[in-house]
Amino acid sequence: MDKPQNKCISVAYKLYSNNNGVEEFVEEATTEKPFQFISGFGITLDGFEKALVGLNVNDEFDFSLDKDEAYGDYVDERVLDLDKGIFTINNHFDHEHIFKDAIVPLQNEDGQRFYGRVLEISDDKVKMDMNHPLAGKNLNFKGHIVENREATKDEIEVMLNRLSGEGGCGCEDCGGDCGEGHDHDCGCGHCH
């Protein structure tokens, strides 16, 4: 049985969410700054990758993923009141990074990294929403393939290093060193 190829795929798309029949524009990746990923690493949603991996350059696509194929249901229990002391630097609350609607990189006791959105700040608590921003929503992707080719050995190595937490994202736009948290977007499709 042949081992599946790791493909380097770049796509330009517009993403729309649909919640209770209301369609809303979410984001766009342009031809000039496409979303890039290497297939086979679980970097993207399974349904997204499956819909794109067999397409050729310039092929157009228009497909939907229901919430269960995307980010699941919105779970009220993932809205937490965290102790404000968690967000202090040198005994001072981090007002620069922690404010209403800020997306904050967090890490749990097991070392897993994830993002939360600040909903509210009180005297002693920060209310955080740990749900994915698109949780509970059906997604519709419309766009075209910019690039679809076999990934090089070097690209695969960079991706493996990235997944193991070593080095930057490996993209050219930021020199491969966009910081350990990948919390900015240099436009390469790897940073967030």
C-alpha positions as CSV (number, residue, x, y, z in Angstrom):
1,M,0.0,0.0,0.0
2,D,1.4,3.4,-1.0
3,K,2.1,5.9,1.7
4,P,0.0,9.1,1.2
5,Q,1.9,12.0,-0.2
6,N,2.5,15.1,1.7
7,K,1.2,17.9,-0.6
8,C,2.1,21.5,-0.3
9,I,-1.2,23.2,-1.0
10,S,-1.9,26.9,-1.3
11,V,-5.5,28.2,-1.6
12,A,-7.2,31.5,-2.1
13,Y,-10.7,31.4,-0.5
14,K,-13.5,33.3,1.1
15,L,-14.9,31.7,4.3
16,Y,-18.5,32.2,5.3
17,S,-20.1,30.9,8.5
18,N,-23.8,29.9,8.7
19,N,-25.5,30.0,12.1
20,N,-29.3,29.4,12.2
21,G,-29.6,30.4,8.5
22,V,-27.6,33.6,8.8
23,E,-24.6,33.7,6.5
24,E,-21.7,35.8,7.7
25,F,-18.3,36.6,6.0
26,V,-15.5,35.4,8.2
27,E,-12.1,35.8,6.4
28,E,-10.4,35.8,3.1
29,A,-7.1,34.4,1.9
30,T,-6.1,36.1,-1.4
31,T,-4.1,34.8,-4.4
32,E,-1.3,37.1,-3.3
33,K,-1.4,35.9,0.3
34,P,-2.9,32.4,0.1
35,F,-3.5,30.0,3.0
36,Q,-0.7,27.4,2.8
37,F,-0.4,24.0,4.5
38,I,1.2,20.6,4.0
39,S,-1.4,17.8,3.9
40,G,-1.1,14.7,6.1
41,F,-0.1,16.6,9.3
42,G,-3.6,17.4,10.7
43,I,-2.9,21.1,10.5
44,T,-6.3,21.9,8.9
45,L,-9.8,20.5,9.4
46,D,-10.0,17.0,7.9
47,G,-12.9,17.9,5.7
48,F,-11.1,21.0,4.4
49,E,-8.0,18.9,3.5
50,K,-10.0,16.1,1.9
51,A,-11.9,18.5,-0.3
52,L,-8.7,20.1,-1.6
53,V,-5.9,17.5,-1.8
54,G,-7.1,16.0,-5.1
55,L,-7.6,19.3,-6.9
56,N,-5.2,20.9,-9.4
57,V,-3.9,24.4,-9.8
58,N,-6.7,26.9,-10.8
59,D,-9.4,24.3,-9.9
60,E,-12.3,26.1,-8.2
61,F,-14.1,24.8,-5.1
62,D,-17.2,25.6,-3.2
63,F,-17.9,23.2,-0.3
64,S,-19.4,23.3,3.2
65,L,-18.5,21.6,6.4
66,D,-21.2,21.3,9.1
67,K,-20.4,22.3,12.6
68,D,-19.6,18.7,13.6
69,E,-17.0,18.5,10.7
70,A,-15.6,21.9,11.7
71,Y,-15.2,23.1,15.3
72,G,-18.1,21.3,17.0
73,D,-20.8,22.7,19.2
74,Y,-20.4,25.8,21.3
75,V,-20.1,24.6,24.9
76,D,-21.1,26.9,27.7
77,E,-18.8,25.1,30.1
78,R,-15.8,26.4,28.1
79,V,-16.5,29.9,29.4
80,L,-14.4,30.2,32.5
81,D,-13.8,32.8,35.2
82,L,-10.0,32.8,35.7
83,D,-8.1,34.4,38.6
84,K,-6.9,37.8,37.4
85,G,-3.5,37.0,39.0
86,I,-2.8,34.6,36.2
87,F,-2.4,37.6,33.9
88,T,0.1,39.6,35.9
89,I,3.7,40.5,34.9
90,N,5.9,41.8,37.7
91,N,2.9,41.9,40.0
92,H,1.0,44.2,37.6
93,F,-2.1,43.2,35.6
94,D,-1.2,43.0,31.8
95,H,-3.5,45.7,30.5
96,E,-1.5,45.8,27.2
97,H,-2.5,42.2,26.2
98,I,-5.6,41.4,28.3
99,F,-8.6,43.5,27.3
100,K,-12.2,42.8,26.2
101,D,-12.3,40.8,22.9
102,A,-8.5,40.1,23.0
103,I,-7.5,36.7,21.7
104,V,-5.0,35.3,24.2
105,P,-2.6,32.4,23.8
106,L,-2.8,30.1,26.8
107,Q,-1.3,26.8,28.0
108,N,-2.8,24.2,30.4
109,E,-1.0,22.0,32.9
110,D,-0.4,19.3,30.3
111,G,1.5,21.8,28.0
112,Q,-1.3,22.0,25.4
113,R,-1.5,25.4,23.8
114,F,-4.8,27.0,22.8
115,Y,-6.4,30.4,22.5
116,G,-9.1,32.1,24.6
117,R,-11.1,35.3,24.0
118,V,-11.5,37.8,26.8
119,L,-15.2,38.4,27.5
120,E,-15.0,40.5,30.6
121,I,-12.6,41.8,33.2
122,S,-13.7,42.3,36.8
123,D,-11.8,43.3,40.0
124,D,-10.5,39.8,40.6
125,K,-11.5,37.6,37.6
126,V,-11.1,37.5,33.8
127,K,-14.0,35.7,32.0
128,M,-12.5,33.7,29.1
129,D,-14.3,31.9,26.3
130,M,-12.2,28.8,25.4
131,N,-14.5,27.8,22.5
132,H,-13.1,28.2,19.0
133,P,-14.5,31.4,17.5
134,L,-16.3,29.3,14.9
135,A,-17.7,26.7,17.3
136,G,-21.4,25.9,16.6
137,K,-21.2,27.2,13.1
138,N,-21.4,25.6,9.7
139,L,-18.7,26.7,7.3
140,N,-18.6,27.4,3.6
141,F,-15.4,27.7,1.6
142,K,-15.3,29.3,-1.9
143,G,-12.1,29.7,-3.8
144,H,-9.5,28.2,-6.0
145,I,-6.2,26.3,-5.8
146,V,-3.1,28.5,-6.2
147,E,-0.6,25.6,-5.7
148,N,-0.8,21.8,-5.2
149,R,2.4,19.9,-5.5
150,E,4.4,17.3,-3.6
151,A,6.1,18.8,-0.5
152,T,9.9,18.9,-0.5
153,K,11.9,17.0,2.1
154,D,12.9,20.3,3.6
155,E,9.3,21.6,3.9
156,I,8.3,18.3,5.6
157,E,11.3,18.6,8.0
158,V,10.3,22.2,8.9
159,M,6.7,21.1,9.5
160,L,7.9,18.2,11.8
161,N,10.1,20.6,13.7
162,R,7.2,23.0,14.1
163,L,4.9,20.3,15.3
164,S,7.4,19.3,17.9
165,G,7.7,22.9,19.1
166,E,11.1,23.6,17.7
167,G,11.9,26.7,15.7
168,G,9.6,29.1,13.9
169,C,7.0,28.4,11.3
170,G,9.6,27.8,8.5
171,C,8.0,30.3,6.2
172,E,10.0,32.7,4.0
173,D,8.0,35.8,4.8
174,C,9.2,36.1,8.4
175,G,12.5,34.3,7.9
176,G,11.1,31.2,9.6
177,D,11.3,32.8,13.0
178,C,7.9,34.2,13.8
179,G,8.3,33.5,17.5
180,E,7.4,30.4,19.6
181,G,3.8,31.4,20.1
182,H,3.0,32.0,16.4
183,D,0.7,34.7,17.5
184,H,1.1,37.0,14.6
185,D,0.4,36.5,10.9
186,C,3.2,37.1,8.5
187,G,0.9,36.1,5.7
188,C,2.4,32.6,5.2
189,G,-0.5,30.6,6.3
190,H,1.4,29.0,9.1
191,C,1.3,31.9,11.7
192,H,-1.8,32.8,13.7
